[in-house]
């Protein structure tokens, strides 16, 4: 019995020692060199481990959320910044050999930092060097590498054409890979649907390093999954072939703000019925923010109606005066511009900013951030709206974006892509919690405010399930270290509704060993 115990203790000691050595950065680097099959491609030249002087700089340059840029944040054992796709295969081989997970980063805008943090030992494959954009005017398409930003994509399209665009997000430093793989929406969603709805081809690398170079080779099921189902659960998407959409030579943008004291409640009530049913060329977002009231120390809510019409000034005024006359939109509120300049407007740049800023992939202002999301299927009553506005003042730290649906979004079947939030939704809510002051107590306070506001909104939003948007990643709605089916079902049905089971089936078929996993990945069926 004593000998058996000694043998067991020895085995445990060997196991622990092996585990520690396998996850050591130097051991991982030696594995990369050993597994590299092409002597002309030195993967060690594009790999950074913590002992490298550039490691921290490389890690931090695509972390826009300061919540995950702290000394206590789990760090990768290595960061690989491949310059050729042949660098990927040895990295995946080492991930299979060693007890270490893979994180794939394109833009780094994941609001929970899952593309560059983990609760398990991990390394990061950062795709920032893959940013090619090839516009084909004959086909009306473009190929865009997964590491390109939306700003870089928009800039390249506008270089070639004044009358083509792409329906995608407002933040120009978003990585194309994560944005499209989660669905991706923008100001043209009511006209053309999501970014994922306008993808016609893709390429993906599986866990064995095999490349599927087109839609036919990967198969329709996998192609379906990576357009809104979170591609990081299935492999490394190399890029997307996208369908460009027509835009007029001139679009019109505007922004009108009214406080509660200036009649915001009446305007919001009308917006709820107008925004999803109006002309699909028109997109009017509502933001709810706190401003100083008329009395010292008093706070009130400012409702800002920010819009874009795919047409000139006269058409914009005609449709607004017809469908939303209560806003009293005037010529002086509006600005005509090229579509590419409207991208800058929505990103918060001053009118007249050169479009060349779109080529800068770096986030200039980093903040501590938290996001949550909801879907609204019936108008909020006047009484309910009054309570919501009062609660915003009470919690003090939360802002809201209300994003209108309808138009093309209501016509596409919920099963067309993994993104299920289609017909029946009036608008989406994004809860915005940003702060600049560091400290654990400050963070806890802001996160508590986010949870309080979210809980308060329960009677006004979708239920069974309470739906959520994958691109507004939120670990509060469920997570799992082991990515089991039961763990995944909790958050998966909120993100994907009935499409979750199909995603699980595809995942089980394509990645049976659950190689591609994170705290909110698609699980395998076991």
N, C-alpha and C positions, 0 to 999 in steps of 0.2 A: 504494500500500500504506500509505504514511504517512498519507494523507488518510483512508483507511478506518479506521485505528487511532484517529485523532483523533475521528472521528464516533462510533465505538464507545465511547470514553471519555466523550464528551459525553452519550451516551445513558445510560450507567451512572450518571453524576453526576446527571442529571435524575431518573432512576428512584429513586436513593437519597434525593434531596432531597424528591421527591414522597412517598415512603414515610414519611419522617420527619415531614413536615407533616401527612400524613393521620392519623398516630397521635398527634399533639399534642393535649393536652386541650382547648385553646382551639379548635382546628379542629373537634374532635368536637362541642363545645358549639355552635358556629356551625351545624354540620350539623343538629343536633337542632332548633334554632330554625327553620332553613330548611325542614326536612321536616315540621314540625308543621302539620297541615292545619286544625286548629281554633283560631282566634284566641282563643277563650275558655279554652283549656287551655294554660297556659304550662309546657311541660316543663322549661324552665330553672329554674323555681322548685323543682323536685324533683330537680335534678341537682347533684351535688357533684363538683368536680374538685380536684386536690391543692392548688390555691391557695386554696380555701375554708377558712375557719377551722374549720368543722365536719366536714371531710372525714375526718380520722382518727377522730373520735368515731363517725361514722356507719359507717365501715368496721369498727371494732373491736367495736361493740355486739353483733354476732352472730358473734363468733369465740370459741367456747368452748375451742379447742385452741391453747395458747400456742406450739406448734411453728410455727404460721402467723401469729403476731402478733409478728414480729421485724423489726428495721430492714432485714434482708436479704431479707425475704419480698417477692416481686414484687407490686407494687401496681397496681390498675386505673387507667386513665386517667380514669375517671369512675365514679360510683355513681349510679344512677337509682333513686329510691324512689317509684314511681308511686302516685298516689292515685286514678287512674281508669285503666281499661284502655285508653283512647285515648292514654295516654302511651307505650304499648308500640310502636305502629306506627312512629313516627318513629325510635325507637331501633333497631329492626330494619332500617329503611331505611338508616340510617347504617352499620350493621354490614355491610350488603351493598355499600355504596359504598366504604368504607374498609377497609384491611387490619387489622381488629380483630375479636376474637372476643367472644362473649357468654358470661357466666356468670350462672346463675340461682340466687338464694339464697332459701330459705324460712326454715329455722331455723338453718342454718350448722353443723349437726352432722356434716357429711361429714368422716370421720376423716382424709382426706387433703387436705382444704381445697379440693377442686376447684370448689366453688361460689363461691369468692372469691379463688382464685389461678390462675395460668396461666404456662406457660413462653413463651407468645406474648403480644403486646399484646392487652389485653382491657378490657372494662368489665363492671360488675355491674348486673344488674337485681335489686334487693332487694324482695321481695314482702311485707315486714313490715306494710304498711298494709292488705293484703287478709286480713282475719281474721274475716269474718262467719261465723256458725254459725246455721243456721236449722233448728230441730228440728220435724219434722212427726209428731206423735203419731198422727194418723189413718192415715198410711201406714207408720209405724214406720221412718221414714228421716230423714236430715238432710243438708243441703247444707253443706259446709265449704270455705271458701276455702283456697287452698294455703298462704297465709302464716300461718294460725292455728297455734298450738301444740297438741300433744296435751292439755296441761293445760287450755287454753281450751275445746277440744272437750269433754273430759270434764265440765268445770264446767257448760257449757251444757246438756248432756244431763241431768245430775243436777238442774238447775234445773227441768226440765220433768217428770222422772219418776224415781221411786225404784226402778223395776223394769226399766229399760232401760240398756244400756251399749254399749260398742263394743270389739272385740278389737284392741287396739293396744299400743304400747310402754310401757315402764316410766318412761322419762325424760320428764318433763312439759314440758320446754322444746324438745323435738323439733318441727321444723316438719312439718306434715301433708303438704306437697307431697313432700318427699324421702322421708319415712317410707313412705308408701303406694306411691310410685312404685318403691321398691326391694323391696316385698313387705310388710314390717312385721309383727312378731310381738309377742305379749305373753302374759300369764298365762292368757288364755282360748283360746289357739291349739288346745289339745287338744280343746276343746269346739266351737269355731266356725271354726277355721282362721285364716288370716292376715288382716290388715287388707285387703289387696288382694282376698281372696276374698269380701269383703263390700262391694265397690264395685259399684253398679248403674248409675252414670252419671258423666259427666265433661264438661269443656269444655277445649278446647285452642286455642292460637294458633300458626299455622305461621310459617315464616321470612319470608313475605310480609306478615305482619300479618293474615291472614285468620283469622276465628274460627269454630270448629266448636262450635256451642252445645249439642250433645247427642250421645248415643251413636250415633244414627241418621246424623247428618250426618258424623261422623268415620269411621264404618264400623267393623265388628267387628274388623278386623285391627288398626287403630290403637288401638282401645279395649282390645284384648288386650295390646298392647305396653306401654301406660302403667300397667298394673297389675302391676308387678314387674320390668319390663324397663329401668327407669331413664328416666323421662319426659324428662330433659334431653337425651336423644339424639334427641328427636322434636319438641319444641316447648316452649311454656310452658303447663303445665296451670294453668287458672284455679281449679279446685277439683274436688271429688269429691262425688257423691251416694252416701251410704253407707247400708247396711242396718243398723239398730240390732238388738241381740240381747237376748233376755230374761235378766235376772239376778234372783236371789232377793232378798228384802228384807234378808236377812242372809247374808253370806259369812263364812268363818272363815280367819284367817291364823295362821301359826306360824313359828317359827324355832328350830332346835335345832342346836347346834354341838358337835362332838367332835373332839379331836385324834387323831393317829395312836396316841398312847399310851393313849387312852381307847377304842380300838376302831374308829377311823374306817375302817380298811381293810375290815373285815367289812361295815360299813354301806354303803360305796361299792359293794362287790361286789353287795350285795342291791339297791341303788338302780338299778344298771344293768339289772336284769331287771324291776324293779317299775315304774319311773317311766314307761315308755312303754306298759305293758300294763294299768295300773290304771284305775279309773273315770275317764272323760274329764272329769268335773267337778273332778277333782283335778289340780293342777299343783304339782310339787315340783322346784324348781331346786336344783342343787348348786353351791356355790362353794368353791373351794380357795384358801386364803390362808395366808400365813406369819405365825406368831406365835412368841413366845419359848417355848423349851422349859423343862424342869425344871432344867437346869443353866445356870450363868452363860454367856452368849454363845451358847447353843445355840438353833437355830431348828427349828421343826417345822411340819407342815401342819395347819391347822384345816379340817375339812370341815363346812360349814354347810348344813343342809337347810332351805330356805325355801319354804314352801308356802301355797297357797290352795285352799280347797274351796268350790265354789258351793253352799253349804248351811250349815246351822247346826252348832254345836259337837258335838252328839251324832252326827250323820251323819259328821262329819269323823273323830271318834275311832273310830267303827265301821269305816270303810273303811281307816283307817291301821292299826288293830289287826288287821284281816283281812289286808291286803296288805303291810304293812311293820311287823310287830310288833317287829322288832329295834330300831327307833328308840325304842320305849317312850315314845311321845308321851303327854303328860299334859294335863289340863284347864288347868293353870297355864301351859303353853307356848302356849296358844291364845287368840285374841281374836276375838270376834264383832263385826262392824261392817257398815255399809252398803258397797255396792260402791264408791261414790265415795271412801269413806275408805280402802279397800284400795289405791286408786291412790296415795294419800299414803304408805301403808305401804311399798309397793314402790319409791317414789321416794326413800325414806330419811328422810322426815319423822317426827318423834316422834308417837306415837299421841296424838290429841287436837288436832293442828294444824288450824286452821280451813281449810275447803276453799277459801276465797278466795285462798289462796296460789297456786292453780292458774291464776289469771288473770295471774300475773306471768310474762312470756315471757323474762325475763333470767336467764342463767346466773349464779348467785351465786358459785360456786367454779370458777375456771378453772385448768386444769392443762396440762402438756405430756402429750400422749397418743399412743399407737399401739395399733391393734387388728389382730388377725388372726383367722381363723376356720377351722374344720374340721368335718367330718361323720363320725360314727362309726356303722358299720353292723353291727358284731358286738361283743359285750362284751369289754372288755379283761381279759386273764387276771390272776390274782392276782400272778403274777410281774411281768407288765408294769406293773400298777398300782403295785407297790412301786418299780419303777424310775422311774416318772413322778413319784411323790411325792418320791423322792430327788433327782431332777433339778430339781424346783421349788425345793428347798432350795439346791441347788448354784448355780442361775442367780440366785436371790435376788430378782429384780425383776419376775417375772411372776406374775400371778394368773389363775385360770380360772373361767369360768362354764360349767357343763354344763347345757344346756337340753333338757328331755325332749320327744320327739316322740310319735308314736302317736296314737290317737284319730282325730279328724277329719283330722289332718295326713296320716295314712296312707291315707285313703279318697279324697282328691281326686287325680285323675290328674295326672301330672307335666307334662302339656301343657295343663292347664286355664288356667294363667297362665304367664308367662315363668319364674316361680320354680319350679325343677324338683325341689327337695329334699323329696320326699314319702315314699311308702312305701319301706321298707327302711332308713330311718334311725332309729337308736335315740335319738340325741341330737346336738345341735350344740355345738361348743366355741367359746367366745369367749375369746381371749387378751387379757388386760387389762394394759397397761403404762402406768402413770401416774407422773409425777414433778413436783416443784415447783421444783427447782433449775435455774436457767438455765445455759447454757454449751454450746458445741459438743461438748466432750469428754464431758460428762454425757449429752448426747443420743445420741452415738454409742455410748456404753456401754449405754444402755437399749435402743436399737434392735438392737444386737448380741445382747443377752440374749433379745430377742423372737425373732430369727432362729434362735438356738441352740435355744430350746425348741421352736419350730415344726419345725425339722429333726429334732429328737429324736423328735417325735410321729409321724413318717412311717409306721412299721410298724403303728400303731394306728388309722389313719384311712383315709378313702376314697382310692382311687387310680384313675388312668386314666379320667377326670381326678381330680386331688385337688380336691374341690369346695370352694367358698367362697361366702360370703353377701354379696351386693351391698351391703347396708346396713352391713356392716363393711368398708368400702372399704379396699383394701390394694394399693398400687402395687407391692409386692414380687412379686406373682404375674404381673406383666406390665403394660406401659403403652406408649403410642405417641403421640408428639408429632403425627404426621400422621394418626393414626387410620385407618391402612390396614387392609384386610381381614386380611392376614397378621399384623399387630400385634394386631388385635382378637381374632383367633381364639385367641390364647394365653390371655388372661384371660377371654375371652367363654365358652369352653367350661367353664371352672371355675365361673363364676357361673351359667351357664344350661344347661350340658350340651347335649342335642339341641335345645333351644329356641333356641340361638344362631343357627342358620341361618335359622330363621323370622324372627327379629328383624332379621337382615341384609336379608332380602327386603323386609320392611315398611319398613325404613329407606331402602333403595334406591328404593322406590316413592314414599315420602312426602317424602324429603329427598335427592334425587339429587345435589345439589351438596355434600352433607355440611356444611351450614351449622351444624347443632347438633353440636358436637364438643368433646371434652375428652380428657384423657390416658387415659381408660378408657370412652369412649363406644362405642356400637354403630357399626361402620363400614359403608360402602356396599360393594356388590359390584362390583368392577371387574376 
